[in-house]
Amino acid sequence: MRAESDSGTTRLGASKAPQPGAQVSNRRPGDGLWKARRAWPHPRASRTPGAHHLTTQTRAGGYRWHVVLLLGLMVVCSSLACAPQFVGPTTTGYFFALNVPTTFIIRGDAAELIVSVRNAQGQPVDNLPVTFQVEPGWAQSASVFPQVAYTRQGTARALFQARTTGVVHVTVRVDNATQEARITIASRPSPAGE
């Protein structure tokens, strides 16, 4: 396709169809001087160069991935912060981690204590005794049942329950190593009508 310009020269691949945003010649007949001006797609369009509607939409949506990335990183970091921390090795070469899914309970409710035990190769250890104990000052007000649980598929479980409010430290012992969890007990909220 060939198109002829105002100067009479022909360019290959040029189109004679009008294109929005293209430069248009303002040459007056018989006048050798001409000025180029920008032809805008619509009379009410912004006359500011670079302020195009599509560009504005692209920029506004361009920051969404930043927000999604930050939220994703927050989720990953918070899950890693809550992940159980393995302790060990014990005298027999085991590693274990205490996981308390709920560290805040209402008085009278129970919290599950979960201990995972692995050997040096990372395999679950079965039939190993795990001892659960509340701190001595809470012996009359809180309890763990059972106090000694044996691992099954590498996991030992016990339930913690308290009859008064406060902060309790529960200690888990595997062989000679211990790990501690802190559980907060609050009183049951009164109904809104009272």
N, CA and C atoms as an extended XYZ file, in Angstrom:
582
Properties=species:S:1:pos:R:3:atomname:S:1:resname:S:1:resid:I:1 pbc="F F F"
N         0.849       -1.161        0.000 N   MET     1
C         0.000        0.000        0.000 CA  MET     1
C         0.900        1.231        0.000 C   MET     1
N         0.523        2.196       -0.802 N   ARG     2
C         1.295        3.428       -0.892 CA  ARG     2
C         0.384        4.588       -0.513 C   ARG     2
N         0.967        5.565        0.175 N   ALA     3
C         0.216        6.767        0.518 CA  ALA     3
C         1.071        7.967        0.180 C   ALA     3
N         0.402        9.017       -0.252 N   GLU     4
C         1.135       10.203       -0.640 CA  GLU     4
C         1.040       11.221        0.478 C   GLU     4
N         2.124       11.868        0.817 N   SER     5
C         2.129       12.881        1.868 CA  SER     5
C         1.902       14.247        1.255 C   SER     5
N         1.837       15.266        2.139 N   ASP     6
C         1.621       16.634        1.677 CA  ASP     6
C         2.768       17.118        0.793 C   ASP     6
N         3.934       16.602        0.982 N   SER     7
C         5.091       17.040        0.195 CA  SER     7
C         5.155       16.335       -1.143 C   SER     7
N         4.263       15.375       -1.381 N   GLY     8
C         4.238       14.704       -2.651 CA  GLY     8
C         5.014       13.409       -2.666 C   GLY     8
N         5.723       13.076       -1.601 N   THR     9
C         6.475       11.829       -1.580 CA  THR     9
C         5.564       10.694       -1.169 C   THR     9
N         5.876        9.525       -1.664 N   THR    10
C         5.050        8.364       -1.380 CA  THR    10
C         5.774        7.469       -0.393 C   THR    10
N         5.039        6.993        0.639 N   ARG    11
C         5.610        6.065        1.626 CA  ARG    11
C         4.971        4.705        1.445 C   ARG    11
N         5.783        3.669        1.595 N   LEU    12
C         5.261        2.311        1.525 CA  LEU    12
C         4.568        1.951        2.829 C   LEU    12
N         3.476        1.236        2.791 N   GLY    13
C         2.785        0.738        3.976 CA  GLY    13
C         1.971        1.797        4.702 C   GLY    13
N         1.854        2.984        4.160 N   ALA    14
C         1.097        4.035        4.835 CA  ALA    14
C        -0.363        3.936        4.459 C   ALA    14
N        -1.219        4.278        5.380 N   SER    15
C        -2.654        4.224        5.148 CA  SER    15
C        -3.190        5.627        4.984 C   SER    15
N        -4.157        5.795        4.078 N   LYS    16
C        -4.779        7.099        3.894 CA  LYS    16
C        -5.970        7.285        4.828 C   LYS    16
N        -6.326        6.243        5.579 N   ALA    17
C        -7.470        6.340        6.498 CA  ALA    17
C        -7.105        7.228        7.683 C   ALA    17
N        -8.063        8.045        8.149 N   PRO    18
C        -7.764        8.898        9.297 CA  PRO    18
C        -7.559        8.044       10.552 C   PRO    18
N        -6.577        8.402       11.365 N   GLN    19
C        -6.285        7.657       12.588 CA  GLN    19
C        -6.362        8.605       13.776 C   GLN    19
N        -7.141        8.237       14.819 N   PRO    20
C        -7.231        9.114       15.985 CA  PRO    20
C        -5.872        9.278       16.634 C   PRO    20
N        -5.569       10.503       17.065 N   GLY    21
C        -4.313       10.756       17.747 CA  GLY    21
C        -3.151       10.974       16.791 C   GLY    21
N        -3.403       10.891       15.487 N   ALA    22
C        -2.330       11.077       14.515 CA  ALA    22
C        -2.109       12.564       14.300 C   ALA    22
N        -0.952       12.928       13.768 N   GLN    23
C        -0.694       14.328       13.467 CA  GLN    23
C        -1.340       14.670       12.139 C   GLN    23
N        -1.925       15.856       12.109 N   VAL    24
C        -2.646       16.299       10.921 CA  VAL    24
C        -2.000       17.588       10.426 C   VAL    24
N        -1.911       17.723        9.136 N   SER    25
C        -1.305       18.910        8.551 CA  SER    25
C        -2.313       20.044        8.536 C   SER    25
N        -1.892       21.211        8.896 N   ASN    26
C        -2.744       22.407        8.856 CA  ASN    26
C        -2.285       23.346        7.735 C   ASN    26
N        -1.809       22.781        6.683 N   ARG    27
C        -1.302       23.595        5.591 CA  ARG    27
C        -2.476       24.250        4.867 C   ARG    27
N        -2.327       25.535        4.650 N   ARG    28
C        -3.345       26.255        3.881 CA  ARG    28
C        -2.951       26.225        2.406 C   ARG    28
N        -3.932       26.129        1.575 N   PRO    29
C        -3.601       26.089        0.142 CA  PRO    29
C        -2.806       27.329       -0.270 C   PRO    29
N        -1.789       27.161       -1.022 N   GLY    30
C        -0.980       28.246       -1.536 CA  GLY    30
C         0.052       28.748       -0.537 C   GLY    30
N         0.003       28.258        0.727 N   ASP    31
C         0.941       28.701        1.754 CA  ASP    31
C         1.993       27.617        1.934 C   ASP    31
N         3.230       27.957        1.929 N   GLY    32
C         4.287       26.970        2.064 CA  GLY    32
C         4.509       26.524        3.507 C   GLY    32
N         4.043       27.291        4.485 N   LEU    33
C         4.272       26.963        5.882 CA  LEU    33
C         3.129       26.097        6.423 C   LEU    33
N         3.459       25.234        7.304 N   TRP    34
C         2.421       24.418        7.936 CA  TRP    34
C         2.824       24.109        9.357 C   TRP    34
N         1.834       23.858       10.214 N   LYS    35
C         2.063       23.490       11.604 CA  LYS    35
C         1.339       22.174       11.857 C   LYS    35
N         2.012       21.318       12.615 N   ALA    36
C         1.379       20.044       12.969 CA  ALA    36
C         0.619       20.217       14.287 C   ALA    36
N        -0.534       19.648       14.361 N   ARG    37
C        -1.290       19.655       15.615 CA  ARG    37
C        -1.795       18.246       15.871 C   ARG    37
N        -2.107       17.936       17.118 N   ARG    38
C        -2.577       16.609       17.482 CA  ARG    38
C        -4.087       16.578       17.298 C   ARG    38
N        -4.573       15.557       16.622 N   ALA    39
C        -6.016       15.368       16.448 CA  ALA    39
C        -6.491       14.443       17.547 C   ALA    39
N        -7.374       14.893       18.409 N   TRP    40
C        -7.878       14.107       19.540 CA  TRP    40
C        -9.082       13.302       19.100 C   TRP    40
N        -9.302       12.124       19.669 N   PRO    41
C       -10.376       11.253       19.216 CA  PRO    41
C       -11.771       11.815       19.473 C   PRO    41
N       -11.937       12.695       20.415 N   HIS    42
C       -13.254       13.223       20.737 CA  HIS    42
C       -13.092       14.670       21.159 C   HIS    42
N       -14.047       15.545       20.818 N   PRO    43
C       -13.891       16.952       21.163 CA  PRO    43
C       -13.795       17.193       22.675 C   PRO    43
N       -14.412       16.349       23.492 N   ARG    44
C       -14.366       16.552       24.946 CA  ARG    44
C       -13.198       15.815       25.600 C   ARG    44
N       -12.352       15.175       24.817 N   ALA    45
C       -11.222       14.425       25.375 CA  ALA    45
C       -10.227       15.388       25.999 C   ALA    45
N        -9.500       14.882       26.950 N   SER    46
C        -8.499       15.692       27.641 CA  SER    46
C        -7.436       16.141       26.659 C   SER    46
N        -7.039       17.395       26.773 N   ARG    47
C        -6.015       17.929       25.886 CA  ARG    47
C        -4.615       17.783       26.498 C   ARG    47
N        -4.530       17.148       27.639 N   THR    48
C        -3.236       16.950       28.281 CA  THR    48
C        -2.546       15.753       27.649 C   THR    48
N        -1.335       15.948       27.110 N   PRO    49
C        -0.636       14.799       26.507 CA  PRO    49
C        -0.389       13.720       27.554 C   PRO    49
N        -0.613       12.486       27.175 N   GLY    50
C        -0.369       11.366       28.078 CA  GLY    50
C        -1.545       11.036       28.975 C   GLY    50
N        -2.598       11.869       28.976 N   ALA    51
C        -3.751       11.601       29.841 CA  ALA    51
C        -4.835       10.936       29.009 C   ALA    51
N        -4.671        9.682       28.757 N   HIS    52
C        -5.631        8.913       27.983 CA  HIS    52
C        -6.430        8.036       28.920 C   HIS    52
N        -7.678        7.827       28.580 N   HIS    53
C        -8.571        7.048       29.436 CA  HIS    53
C        -8.030        5.637       29.679 C   HIS    53
N        -7.544        4.980       28.632 N   LEU    54
C        -7.047        3.618       28.787 CA  LEU    54
C        -5.801        3.586       29.661 C   LEU    54
N        -4.956        4.588       29.540 N   THR    55
C        -3.750        4.644       30.362 CA  THR    55
C        -4.121        4.787       31.829 C   THR    55
N        -5.112        5.611       32.126 N   THR    56
C        -5.556        5.816       33.502 CA  THR    56
C        -6.077        4.512       34.081 C   THR    56
N        -6.862        3.754       33.308 N   GLN    57
C        -7.376        2.477       33.795 CA  GLN    57
C        -6.237        1.490       34.044 C   GLN    57
N        -5.271        1.459       33.170 N   THR    58
C        -4.161        0.531       33.328 CA  THR    58
C        -3.368        0.855       34.588 C   THR    58
N        -3.121        2.113       34.825 N   ARG    59
C        -2.356        2.490       36.008 CA  ARG    59
C        -3.110        2.153       37.288 C   ARG    59
N        -4.422        2.389       37.315 N   ALA    60
C        -5.187        2.092       38.530 CA  ALA    60
C        -5.162        0.597       38.826 C   ALA    60
N        -5.279       -0.247       37.817 N   GLY    61
C        -5.259       -1.688       38.020 CA  GLY    61
C        -3.860       -2.238       38.207 C   GLY    61
N        -2.862       -1.460       37.859 N   GLY    62
C        -1.491       -1.912       37.961 CA  GLY    62
C        -1.019       -2.099       39.391 C   GLY    62
N        -1.652       -1.425       40.339 N   TYR    63
C        -1.247       -1.533       41.733 CA  TYR    63
C        -1.955       -2.668       42.455 C   TYR    63
N        -2.938       -3.274       41.847 N   ARG    64
C        -3.666       -4.376       42.493 CA  ARG    64
C        -2.749       -5.547       42.785 C   ARG    64
N        -1.829       -5.839       41.917 N   TRP    65
C        -0.951       -6.987       42.145 CA  TRP    65
C        -0.044       -6.723       43.332 C   TRP    65
N         0.299       -5.446       43.602 N   HIS    66
C         1.091       -5.129       44.791 CA  HIS    66
C         0.331       -5.498       46.054 C   HIS    66
N        -0.939       -5.148       46.090 N   VAL    67
C        -1.778       -5.431       47.258 CA  VAL    67
C        -1.929       -6.934       47.442 C   VAL    67
N        -2.186       -7.641       46.361 N   VAL    68
C        -2.341       -9.096       46.439 CA  VAL    68
C        -1.038       -9.740       46.907 C   VAL    68
N         0.084       -9.266       46.407 N   LEU    69
C         1.372       -9.809       46.810 CA  LEU    69
C         1.621       -9.575       48.303 C   LEU    69
N         1.351       -8.364       48.779 N   LEU    70
C         1.553       -8.066       50.196 CA  LEU    70
C         0.643       -8.903       51.085 C   LEU    70
N        -0.617       -9.056       50.692 N   LEU    71
C        -1.526       -9.888       51.477 CA  LEU    71
C        -1.059      -11.333       51.492 C   LEU    71
N        -0.596      -11.831       50.370 N   GLY    72
C        -0.080      -13.194       50.319 CA  GLY    72
C         1.130      -13.385       51.214 C   GLY    72
N         2.029      -12.411       51.205 N   LEU    73
C         3.204      -12.493       52.071 CA  LEU    73
C         2.820      -12.457       53.544 C   LEU    73
N         1.805      -11.649       53.875 N   MET    74
C         1.353      -11.590       55.268 CA  MET    74
C         0.798      -12.936       55.711 C   MET    74
N         0.031      -13.572       54.849 N   VAL    75
C        -0.544      -14.878       55.193 CA  VAL    75
C         0.562      -15.906       55.394 C   VAL    75
N         1.523      -15.935       54.490 N   VAL    76
C         2.623      -16.898       54.602 CA  VAL    76
C         3.435      -16.655       55.870 C   VAL    76
N         3.774      -15.395       56.132 N   CYS    77
C         4.584      -15.076       57.313 CA  CYS    77
C         3.841      -15.381       58.602 C   CYS    77
N         2.546      -15.075       58.645 N   SER    78
C         1.806      -15.356       59.875 CA  SER    78
C         1.656      -16.854       60.090 C   SER    78
N         1.511      -17.620       59.015 N   SER    79
C         1.422      -19.065       59.197 CA  SER    79
C         2.756      -19.648       59.634 C   SER    79
N         3.850      -19.065       59.153 N   LEU    80
C         5.162      -19.534       59.599 CA  LEU    80
C         5.416      -19.161       61.057 C   LEU    80
N         4.931      -18.009       61.474 N   ALA    81
C         5.115      -17.589       62.859 CA  ALA    81
C         4.327      -18.490       63.799 C   ALA    81
N         3.197      -19.012       63.322 N   CYS    82
C         2.368      -19.889       64.146 CA  CYS    82
C         2.750      -21.356       64.007 C   CYS    82
N         3.631      -21.652       63.094 N   ALA    83
C         4.031      -23.045       62.888 CA  ALA    83
C         4.773      -23.551       64.119 C   ALA    83
N         4.568      -24.804       64.474 N   PRO    84
C         5.256      -25.341       65.645 CA  PRO    84
C         6.766      -25.350       65.440 C   PRO    84
N         7.486      -25.027       66.510 N   GLN    85
C         8.937      -25.014       66.484 CA  GLN    85
C         9.455      -26.321       67.081 C   GLN    85
N        10.230      -27.064       66.314 N   PHE    86
C        10.743      -28.340       66.789 CA  PHE    86
C        11.900      -28.121       67.764 C   PHE    86
N        11.914      -28.933       68.814 N   VAL    87
C        12.934      -28.905       69.852 CA  VAL    87
C        13.671      -30.233       69.795 C   VAL    87
N        14.943      -30.196       70.076 N   GLY    88
C        15.683      -31.456       70.119 CA  GLY    88
C        17.084      -31.268       69.629 C   GLY    88
N        17.824      -32.301       69.540 N   PRO    89
C        17.401      -33.680       69.778 CA  PRO    89
C        17.349      -33.993       71.277 C   PRO    89
N        16.488      -34.942       71.618 N   THR    90
C        16.413      -35.425       72.988 CA  THR    90
C        17.564      -36.420       73.200 C   THR    90
N        17.639      -37.017       74.396 N   THR    91
C        18.722      -37.985       74.673 CA  THR    91
C        18.638      -39.198       73.760 C   THR    91
N        17.424      -39.505       73.289 N   THR    92
C        17.268      -40.651       72.389 CA  THR    92
C        17.280      -40.236       70.918 C   THR    92
N        17.541      -38.938       70.639 N   GLY    93
C        17.663      -38.485       69.254 CA  GLY    93
C        16.366      -38.056       68.605 C   GLY    93
N        15.332      -37.776       69.382 N   TYR    94
C        14.048      -37.363       68.822 CA  TYR    94
C        13.915      -35.847       68.825 C   TYR    94
N        13.112      -35.351       67.896 N   PHE    95
C        12.758      -33.939       67.822 CA  PHE    95
C        11.249      -33.851       68.016 C   PHE    95
N        10.783      -32.825       68.726 N   PHE    96
C         9.343      -32.709       68.914 CA  PHE    96
C         8.917      -31.251       68.874 C   PHE    96
N         7.627      -31.043       68.609 N   ALA    97
C         7.053      -29.702       68.544 CA  ALA    97
C         5.691      -29.715       69.202 C   ALA    97
N         5.435      -28.709       70.021 N   LEU    98
C         4.137      -28.522       70.657 CA  LEU    98
C         3.329      -27.554       69.820 C   LEU    98
N         2.119      -27.939       69.495 N   ASN    99
C         1.226      -27.089       68.721 CA  ASN    99
C        -0.053      -26.906       69.521 C   ASN    99
N        -0.383      -25.654       69.828 N   VAL   100
C        -1.625      -25.333       70.527 CA  VAL   100
C        -2.454      -24.497       69.555 C   VAL   100
N        -3.436      -25.112       68.890 N   PRO   101
C        -4.216      -24.371       67.900 CA  PRO   101
C        -4.947      -23.159       68.480 C   PRO   101
N        -5.359      -23.245       69.747 N   THR   102
C        -6.083      -22.147       70.384 CA  THR   102
C        -5.341      -21.742       71.644 C   THR   102
N        -4.783      -20.552       71.662 N   THR   103
C        -4.071      -20.080       72.850 CA  THR   103
C        -4.938      -19.158       73.697 C   THR   103
N        -6.180      -18.944       73.307 N   PHE   104
C        -7.125      -18.122       74.058 CA  PHE   104
C        -8.422      -18.904       74.180 C   PHE   104
N        -8.833      -19.209       75.405 N   ILE   105
C       -10.075      -19.961       75.604 CA  ILE   105
C       -10.930      -19.272       76.661 C   ILE   105
N       -12.191      -19.668       76.696 N   ILE   106
C       -13.143      -19.194       77.701 CA  ILE   106
C       -13.127      -20.188       78.858 C   ILE   106
N       -13.233      -19.662       80.092 N   ARG   107
C       -13.213      -20.515       81.283 CA  ARG   107
C       -14.239      -21.632       81.131 C   ARG   107
N       -13.819      -22.850       81.382 N   GLY   108
C       -14.681      -24.025       81.249 CA  GLY   108
C       -14.523      -24.736       79.916 C   GLY   108
N       -14.030      -24.036       78.890 N   ASP   109
C       -13.787      -24.662       77.593 CA  ASP   109
C       -12.455      -25.407       77.634 C   ASP   109
N       -12.186      -26.186       76.604 N   ALA   110
C       -10.946      -26.963       76.547 CA  ALA   110
C       -10.108      -26.524       75.353 C   ALA   110
N        -8.804      -26.641       75.513 N   ALA   111
C        -7.864      -26.389       74.419 CA  ALA   111
C        -7.105      -27.680       74.149 C   ALA   111
N        -6.960      -28.011       72.878 N   GLU   112
C        -6.238      -29.227       72.517 CA  GLU   112
C        -4.742      -28.928       72.422 C   GLU   112
N        -3.945      -29.782       73.011 N   LEU   113
C        -2.490      -29.697       72.937 CA  LEU   113
C        -2.018      -30.841       72.051 C   LEU   113
N        -1.267      -30.537       71.022 N   ILE   114
C        -0.815      -31.543       70.061 CA  ILE   114
C         0.709      -31.519       70.015 C   ILE   114
N         1.320      -32.679       70.191 N   VAL   115
C         2.775      -32.795       70.128 CA  VAL   115
C         3.130      -33.741       68.990 C   VAL   115
N         4.015      -33.278       68.109 N   SER   116
C         4.511      -34.108       67.006 CA  SER   116
C         5.937      -34.519       67.338 C   SER   116
N         6.228      -35.808       67.208 N   VAL   117
C         7.558      -36.329       67.509 CA  VAL   117
C         8.120      -36.995       66.259 C   VAL   117
N         9.369      -36.638       65.911 N   ARG   118
C        10.044      -37.192       64.733 CA  ARG   118
C        11.421      -37.706       65.141 C   ARG   118
N        11.919      -38.667       64.385 N   ASN   119
C        13.291      -39.133       64.617 CA  ASN   119
C        14.248      -38.264       63.801 C   ASN   119
N        15.524      -38.581       63.830 N   ALA   120
C        16.528      -37.771       63.142 CA  ALA   120
C        16.319      -37.732       61.631 C   ALA   120
N        15.658      -38.761       61.077 N   GLN   121
C        15.380      -38.802       59.640 CA  GLN   121
C        14.063      -38.114       59.287 C   GLN   121
N        13.354      -37.566       60.287 N   GLY   122
C        12.088      -36.872       60.037 CA  GLY   122
C        10.878      -37.782       60.012 C   GLY   122
N        11.043      -39.054       60.362 N   GLN   123
C         9.937      -40.008       60.369 CA  GLN   123
C         9.183      -39.936       61.703 C   GLN   123
N         7.843      -40.110       61.695 N   PRO   124
C         7.072      -40.098       62.941 CA  PRO   124
C         7.492      -41.243       63.866 C   PRO   124
N         7.473      -40.986       65.175 N   VAL   125
C         7.858      -41.981       66.182 CA  VAL   125
C         6.602      -42.419       66.920 C   VAL   125
N         6.391      -43.728       67.039 N   ASP   126
C         5.216      -44.272       67.742 CA  ASP   126
C         5.584      -44.783       69.130 C   ASP   126
N         4.555      -44.822       69.999 N   ASN   127
C         4.643      -45.387       71.355 CA  ASN   127
C         5.693      -44.715       72.239 C   ASN   127
N         5.874      -43.419       72.072 N   LEU   128
C         6.799      -42.670       72.914 CA  LEU   128
C         5.979      -41.869       73.932 C   LEU   128
N         6.291      -41.952       75.235 N   PRO   129
C         5.512      -41.205       76.224 CA  PRO   129
C         5.813      -39.710       76.168 C   PRO   129
N         4.743      -38.897       76.195 N   VAL   130
C         4.830      -37.438       76.216 CA  VAL   130
C         4.104      -36.982       77.478 C   VAL   130
N         4.788      -36.198       78.323 N   THR   131
C         4.225      -35.750       79.599 CA  THR   131
C         3.755      -34.305       79.478 C   THR   131
N         2.517      -34.051       79.928 N   PHE   132
C         1.934      -32.712       79.939 CA  PHE   132
C         1.782      -32.273       81.398 C   PHE   132
N         2.135      -31.024       81.704 N   GLN   133
C         2.065      -30.558       83.083 CA  GLN   133
C         1.772      -29.060       83.120 C   GLN   133
N         0.837      -28.644       84.005 N   VAL   134
C         0.590      -27.221       84.204 CA  VAL   134
C         1.557      -26.712       85.268 C   VAL   134
N         1.806      -25.423       85.271 N   GLU   135
C         2.731      -24.864       86.263 CA  GLU   135
C         2.165      -25.068       87.674 C   GLU   135
N         3.025      -25.222       88.690 N   PRO   136
C         2.581      -25.581       90.044 CA  PRO   136
C         1.529      -24.642       90.641 C   PRO   136
N         1.590      -23.362       90.350 N   GLY   137
C         0.612      -22.418       90.896 CA  GLY   137
C        -0.797      -22.629       90.370 C   GLY   137
N        -0.938      -23.362       89.283 N   TRP   138
C        -2.243      -23.608       88.668 CA  TRP   138
C        -2.716      -25.049       88.885 C   TRP   138
N        -2.021      -25.816       89.660 N   ALA   139
C        -2.348      -27.236       89.835 CA  ALA   139
C        -3.777      -27.449       90.331 C   ALA   139
N        -4.310      -26.535       91.165 N   GLN   140
C        -5.673      -26.678       91.694 CA  GLN   140
C        -6.732      -26.107       90.748 C   GLN   140
N        -6.340      -25.233       89.833 N   SER   141
C        -7.311      -24.531       88.982 CA  SER   141
C        -7.325      -24.979       87.534 C   SER   141
N        -6.336      -25.748       87.100 N   ALA   142
C        -6.253      -26.176       85.701 CA  ALA   142
C        -5.783      -27.619       85.638 C   ALA   142
N        -6.140      -28.272       84.549 N   SER   143
C        -5.738      -29.674       84.411 CA  SER   143
C        -5.492      -30.013       82.946 C   SER   143
N        -4.689      -31.048       82.760 N   VAL   144
C        -4.417      -31.598       81.437 CA  VAL   144
C        -4.746      -33.080       81.508 C   VAL   144
N        -5.519      -33.548       80.505 N   PHE   145
C        -5.886      -34.959       80.504 CA  PHE   145
C        -5.641      -35.540       79.126 C   PHE   145
N        -4.935      -36.618       79.021 N   PRO   146
C        -4.164      -37.326       80.048 CA  PRO   146
C        -2.854      -36.584       80.320 C   PRO   146
N        -2.286      -36.847       81.484 N   GLN   147
C        -1.009      -36.219       81.811 CA  GLN   147
C         0.139      -36.876       81.057 C   GLN   147
N        -0.014      -38.148       80.723 N   VAL   148
C         0.969      -38.845       79.890 CA  VAL   148
C         0.221      -39.456       78.713 C   VAL   148
N         0.629      -39.069       77.508 N   ALA   149
C         0.009      -39.608       76.293 CA  ALA   149
C         1.112      -40.251       75.461 C   ALA   149
N         0.772      -41.320       74.772 N   TYR   150
C         1.742      -42.017       73.925 CA  TYR   150
C         1.500      -41.633       72.469 C   TYR   150
N         2.572      -41.454       71.741 N   THR   151
C         2.447      -41.045       70.341 CA  THR   151
C         1.865      -42.164       69.490 C   THR   151
N         1.023      -41.769       68.579 N   ARG   152
C         0.447      -42.673       67.591 CA  ARG   152
C         0.601      -41.977       66.243 C   ARG   152
N         1.322      -42.582       65.327 N   GLN   153
C         1.697      -41.993       64.047 CA  GLN   153
C         2.430      -40.662       64.271 C   GLN   153
N         3.241      -40.625       65.327 N   GLY   154
C         4.072      -39.465       65.614 CA  GLY   154
C         3.385      -38.328       66.346 C   GLY   154
N         2.131      -38.527       66.778 N   THR   155
C         1.379      -37.441       67.415 CA  THR   155
C         0.806      -37.891       68.744 C   THR   155
N         0.952      -37.026       69.755 N   ALA   156
C         0.325      -37.240       71.065 CA  ALA   156
C        -0.595      -36.056       71.325 C   ALA   156
N        -1.781      -36.337       71.891 N   ARG   157
C        -2.778      -35.283       72.129 CA  ARG   157
C        -3.242      -35.297       73.572 C   ARG   157
N        -3.550      -34.096       74.071 N   ALA   158
C        -4.122      -33.957       75.410 CA  ALA   158
C        -5.047      -32.752       75.394 C   ALA   158
N        -5.957      -32.689       76.373 N   LEU   159
C        -6.878      -31.559       76.495 CA  LEU   159
C        -6.543      -30.761       77.747 C   LEU   159
N        -6.516      -29.455       77.595 N   PHE   160
C        -6.268      -28.544       78.712 CA  PHE   160
C        -7.584      -27.864       79.064 C   PHE   160
N        -7.858      -27.734       80.374 N   GLN   161
C        -9.074      -27.058       80.833 CA  GLN   161
C        -8.758      -26.321       82.128 C   GLN   161
N        -9.324      -25.117       82.300 N   ALA   162
C        -9.099      -24.325       83.510 CA  ALA   162
C       -10.430      -23.866       84.090 C   ALA   162
N       -10.454      -23.739       85.414 N   ARG   163
C       -11.669      -23.326       86.121 CA  ARG   163
C       -11.608      -21.870       86.587 C   ARG   163
N       -10.539      -21.181       86.282 N   THR   164
C       -10.407      -19.774       86.653 CA  THR   164
C        -9.726      -19.015       85.515 C   THR   164
N        -9.794      -17.684       85.544 N   THR   165
C        -9.206      -16.878       84.465 CA  THR   165
C        -7.751      -16.546       84.759 C   THR   165
N        -7.005      -16.279       83.706 N   GLY   166
C        -5.600      -15.914       83.848 CA  GLY   166
C        -4.765      -16.475       82.716 C   GLY   166
N        -3.449      -16.466       82.912 N   VAL   167
C        -2.514      -16.985       81.914 CA  VAL   167
C        -1.783      -18.181       82.516 C   VAL   167
N        -1.848      -19.317       81.827 N   VAL   168
C        -1.263      -20.565       82.323 CA  VAL   168
C        -0.159      -21.007       81.384 C   VAL   168
N         0.920      -21.509       81.955 N   HIS   169
C         2.006      -22.094       81.175 CA  HIS   169
C         1.916      -23.613       81.301 C   HIS   169
N         1.824      -24.278       80.161 N   VAL   170
C         1.769      -25.737       80.120 CA  VAL   170
C         3.105      -26.227       79.574 C   VAL   170
N         3.702      -27.182       80.279 N   THR   171
C         5.002      -27.725       79.870 CA  THR   171
C         4.823      -29.124       79.301 C   THR   171
N         5.496      -29.386       78.201 N   VAL   172
C         5.494      -30.705       77.567 CA  VAL   172
C         6.908      -31.258       77.662 C   VAL   172
N         7.004      -32.528       78.045 N   ARG   173
C         8.318      -33.164       78.188 CA  ARG   173
C         8.369      -34.419       77.330 C   ARG   173
N         9.438      -34.511       76.526 N   VAL   174
C         9.747      -35.710       75.764 CA  VAL   174
C        11.191      -36.050       76.118 C   VAL   174
N        11.397      -37.221       76.723 N   ASP   175
C        12.723      -37.596       77.249 CA  ASP   175
C        13.200      -36.506       78.208 C   ASP   175
N        14.330      -35.887       77.885 N   ASN   176
C        14.896      -34.876       78.780 CA  ASN   176
C        14.598      -33.449       78.321 C   ASN   176
N        13.931      -33.264       77.181 N   ALA   177
C        13.684      -31.935       76.624 CA  ALA   177
C        12.257      -31.475       76.936 C   ALA   177
N        12.096      -30.155       77.106 N   THR   178
C        10.773      -29.596       77.398 CA  THR   178
C        10.474      -28.452       76.443 C   THR   178
N         9.182      -28.191       76.312 N   GLN   179
C         8.705      -27.053       75.545 CA  GLN   179
C         7.479      -26.520       76.263 C   GLN   179
N         7.280      -25.213       76.217 N   GLU   180
C         6.210      -24.585       76.978 CA  GLU   180
C         5.244      -23.839       76.068 C   GLU   180
N         3.961      -23.874       76.448 N   ALA   181
C         2.938      -23.113       75.742 CA  ALA   181
C         2.227      -22.223       76.745 C   ALA   181
N         1.781      -21.078       76.289 N   ARG   182
C         1.066      -20.128       77.142 CA  ARG   182
C        -0.376      -20.057       76.674 C   ARG   182
N        -1.309      -20.283       77.594 N   ILE   183
C        -2.734      -20.265       77.257 CA  ILE   183
C        -3.425      -19.219       78.134 C   ILE   183
N        -4.206      -18.360       77.513 N   THR   184
C        -4.951      -17.323       78.228 CA  THR   184
C        -6.387      -17.781       78.401 C   THR   184
N        -6.891      -17.685       79.638 N   ILE   185
C        -8.261      -18.085       79.950 CA  ILE   185
C        -9.034      -16.830       80.340 C   ILE   185
N       -10.161      -16.598       79.693 N   ALA   186
C       -11.010      -15.432       79.978 CA  ALA   186
C       -12.370      -15.897       80.473 C   ALA   186
N       -13.058      -15.011       81.178 N   SER   187
C       -14.400      -15.352       81.637 CA  SER   187
C       -15.383      -15.245       80.483 C   SER   187
N       -16.472      -15.965       80.596 N   ARG   188
C       -17.480      -15.976       79.550 CA  ARG   188
C       -18.147      -14.612       79.493 C   ARG   188
N       -18.269      -14.024       78.305 N   PRO   189
C       -18.903      -12.703       78.201 CA  PRO   189
C       -20.370      -12.783       78.582 C   PRO   189
N       -20.861      -11.739       79.226 N   SER   190
C       -22.273      -11.709       79.609 CA  SER   190
C       -23.113      -11.384       78.375 C   SER   190
N       -24.357      -11.860       78.340 N   PRO   191
C       -25.229      -11.561       77.192 CA  PRO   191
C       -25.426      -10.056       77.045 C   PRO   191
N       -25.709       -9.625       75.840 N   ALA   192
C       -25.827       -8.191       75.525 CA  ALA   192
C       -26.972       -7.535       76.277 C   ALA   192
N       -28.012       -8.265       76.643 N   GLY   193
C       -29.190       -7.695       77.308 CA  GLY   193
C       -28.970       -7.438       78.778 C   GLY   193
N       -27.918       -7.944       79.373 N   GLU   194
C       -27.733       -7.780       80.816 CA  GLU   194
C       -26.790       -6.681       81.162 C   GLU   194
